Amino acid sequence: MSLDTIALCLADIGTHGTFATRFTIPPDDLRLRVEGVGDVGFPITVAMARKLCAAAQPARYGWKNQTRLDKRVRDTWEIPGERIFIDAAGWRGTLASAMERIRGELGLPQEWGLEAELHDLLIYEPGQFFAPHQDSEKGEGMIGSLVIGLPSRFSGGDLVVEHQGRELRAQGSATALELVAFYADCRHQALPVRTGYRVVLTFNLFVRGGGPSADRSSVPLDELTAAVRSYFDAPLPARWSGETGREPPDRLVYLLDHEYTQHGLDWQRLKNVDAVRAAALRDVAQRLECEIFLAQADVREHWTCEDEYPGGGFGGWDEIDEDEDRDDDDDGDEYAGGNAAGAPELIELIESDAELRNWVAVDGAPAWLAPAGVASDEICFTRASSDCKPFESEHEGYMGNWGNTVERWYHRAAVVLWPRERTFVIRAR
């Protein structure tokens, strides 16, 4: 069986969770006070919003290992969490109920506890926005973010969350609290406010406790096991016409759908559909006596393309260099960079490969294995890398007999299997 067969088996395995959820609740139980402002009543009036702006500071954002202030990327007012006080008496139970709903709708296991830690209060006045970005990990176990829109009247300012071509859009409410929760790797943005003021509380979502990462009682393991066994028994396909004598593959590399930093790559912290698919592969590895690890995968793809890049400059496509192993103590959010509208249209994949690094054993401990190169005929996926955001991209224009191609590099995460009798292919340091 081919890699496509394995990918199809894994694609049939899923959960009922989603990448983001939105719902509203009454504001009655939220009693809010801000240092330097006083009690904040609902709905928030224009006068109160202006008081909050006067007590705030311009918001910054994360870029690699830096914290930057640039209104071309993020233009909003921020009041840090230590200056915000919430009366826990009525709010604790309301928030606990909301957390249980969020846990279920994001597809997190029942054994996990989900906690919300207050981060800051943001005020968007007319014209202010936040460009597409990801939320950086701000502590051990952080898995997502919660944005609570406070009741106010405004237009524009939509919160847009995107993942794998899907979109959730939150427009706020004049009378209710609007809760939007999403996984931290989801790219999201706040569109410019046209009129009025958009005011939100932001929380970091942490998972606590251990337990099974996914329910796989209904997973068709027999079919997946047969597909993986056949893959390891069959010689690799010929790379060109007439090639013979290729050996069976040494590894199977399955690229996960979500993105993970080095600190966030953990068997017990995999997100949504990744958790149940990785759990199924662990069962297959046990049946077939295979070694299995998590790893980060730097994927390179070389494509033919149409249209050249626009001129360079801040946020352009000529040179993108994001480092996803960013500082987890950075309080800023990670600017996504780039300009998708200026990207060339991909035509045909010429070649691809990957390098595996930062291995994680089944028990969760780091595995001290050497970085390893992997060819495309050992890689399968349900989410194509071309659907992800590249951390670096290089374009070569048309040169007469060659060119008009683009090379892209992606930070992915992977589950890696190989038969125990072939462990020599990965060398210990």
Beta strands, then each sheet from edge to edge (+ up, - down):
strand 1: 20-25
strand 2: 32-34
strand 3: 38-40
strand 4: 57-58
strand 5: 61-63
strand 6: 66-68
strand 7: 74-75
strand 8: 77-80
strand 9: 84-86
strand 10: 113-124
strand 11: 129-134
strand 12: 142-149
strand 13: 154-156
strand 14: 159-163
strand 15: 166-170
strand 16: 177-183
strand 17: 187-190
strand 18: 193-196
strand 19: 198-208
strand 20: 252-255
strand 21: 290-306
strand 22: 334-335
strand 23: 345-360
strand 24: 366-367
strand 25: 372-375
strand 26: 379-381
strand 27: 392-396
strand 28: 405-419
sheet 1: 1+ 16- 12+ 19- 10+ 8- 4+
sheet 2: 3+ 2- 9+
sheet 3: 5+ 6-
sheet 4: 7+ 11- 17+ 14- 15+
sheet 5: 7+ 11- 22+
sheet 6: 13+ 18-
sheet 7: 24+ 23- 21+ 28- 20+ 26+
sheet 8: 24+ 23- 21+ 28- 27+
sheet 9: 24+ 23- 25+
end
